[in-house]
Amino acid sequence: MEEKKNGSLREFKAESKRLLEMMINSIYTHKEIFLRELISNASDAMDKLYFRSMEENLGLTRSDMQITIALDKDARTLTISDNGIGMTKDELENNLGTIAQSGSFAFKNENEKADDVDIIGQFGVGFYSAFMVAKRVTVISKAYGSDKAYMWQSDGAEGYSVEDAEKEDCGTVITLEIKNNADEENYDEFLTPYKIKELVRKYSDYIRYPIKMDVEHEKLKEGTGVDGKEAEYEKEIVTETLNSMVPIWKKAKSELKDEDYNQFYKDKFYDYNDPLVHIHTKVEGNATYSALLYIPEKAPFDYYSKNFEKGLQLYSSGVMIMEKCADLLPDYFSFVKGLVDSEDLSLNISREMLQHDRQLKIIAKSIEKSIKNELKKLMKNSREKYEKFFETFGAQIKYGIYESYGMNKSELQELLLFKTSNGGTTSFEEYVSRMKEDQKYIYFASGSSVSRIESLPQTEQVRDKGYEILYLTDSVDEFCLQMMHDFNGKEFKSVSADDLGIDTPEVKEEIKKAEEDSKALFDFMTEKLGGKVKAVKLSQRLKSHPVCITSEGMLSVEMEKVLSAMPNGEGAKAEKILEINPNHAIFAKLKELYESDKDKAADYAEILYNQALLIEGMPIENPVEFSNKICEIMAK
Ligand code: ADP
């Protein structure tokens, strides 16, 4: 093993080297985030010391802690100091010598081709970002409780060195030697107070410790500029606090613009895009909390993978106590990002205790309600936005209903949207408001696309009646409706259902009689189809098409398709019914063949069945035999 001597150059681990290269070559606009990263590290270090002080009764208070930024234009240095917990020699080595823990790098490895720049924009890259603007970084640190200080130094290229150093108090001082200006890159900016102030306000305004900087001002020299005397100015150094220290969610809504909310979202939740909506609420009463919630425009890259973890950040009086509190969000709203800050929660609450915390449950319920209300508002007032939202996350809501066996129905049914024969999309409420006077059911048809559904023979009769049909194009749709059963008492009815509730009793009687007349033929066909269909029937719903397939029981043909596409789903079979249009010439032909040529009647049954499958978008068992049989008939 390599001996660790003071001062000698250590090489960076391979993956750190690669990240460094990536960062140094990243586009300029990303470089400025280095300041945010270093300030946030300093703030974390002070949090750690503060927690330690609470645990061990050290008597430190937050007001003792601060971050200081100093600029030296001539030496080209920017220095960030904190009086936080500091680092031991080992910590300097381990924490600043590798970056492998950071999730961003694992992601980069899996997506070798992903644009390097994206990674830097989307994830915090921590301490290493300093090398985007610095040609050399020096860290002097003294860990709390230690009497020794160390200096870590690196020019970012090959490696780093660690040696003994002098430092009075615990904490860390990071000095960046800022790069010289290059063709299109102006690094001098980072040495100007104006730019630093701007960056702190933009990225670190809510940091709860003061970020201080000595700023030079010109001031009128006393006794000049009055009584006709010429004005003279002198320089004065003023220590300014650059951040407001008020977290954005504690600010009044009237103080905040959409851009502020969006910027905070992008910084905090590593998204490149503005969110679709933000929800900023302050609630007092049963539970007291403020929440800042966001609905992303796009699903995170891992949203539909097992790795995705839902949750909101949890703060207690402005101090973060948990990065991802899953209990604050139901699964069907797992796409929501954001944070909750409540005075009702204790700072030192453990994860296990939190799970049973009554207060937290009340907050979670209340948050769920705000999300739902916001979505309803969006549906009503910004339909296009809502449709976009629903396209991205609607499936999650439908799963929410399905997975809970319909238990979440009343919470979620008003949020659902479906494509419709009316064109565009509709909610249940809108559909019901358009229902015809004599219409009993909410009709739906399933298929892989709108055009496919529109050409389904089964829709003919319902369409003829002028009833609207919901188009279920998502695989979960029909399962979801089955769990729901009805909307405010209006039952759902598949256009393939046995009784569509359209025919008058007289018509029904007529059909029944016709069916009895053809019973022998239908029994014969059912038998010849050898268990592939449960029955052959006269169709009430077909107007011009010869045949179609419908089903009986819980499982529809469309559901069979979905299930058989899933692992272990092959066994799922719908109870199929072959329906024949009594007014179509083929029906007369079948009757005739049944009397004159039974073999041919059996062939016709087979062909018609396969045709019905094809119309439905189902595979046929033996395509070769099917086409041969058709050719035989054609050749005659
Ligand atoms: P991250 O902050 O995501 O863990 P960084 O690369 O920013 O990654 O920092 C690595 C580690 O170095 C931190 O987790 C922390 O332990 C340590 N560190 C960085 N800056 C400081 C600091 N100012 N004071 C004390 N420890 C620090």
Boltz pocket constraint, residues with backbone or C-beta under 6 A from the ligand:
constraints:
  - pocket:
      binder: B
      contacts: [[A, 37], [A, 38], [A, 41], [A, 42], [A, 45], [A, 82], [A, 84], [A, 85], [A, 86], [A, 87], [A, 91], [A, 95], [A, 96], [A, 98], [A, 99], [A, 102], [A, 124], [A, 125], [A, 126], [A, 127], [A, 128], [A, 171], [A, 172]]
      max_distance: 6.0
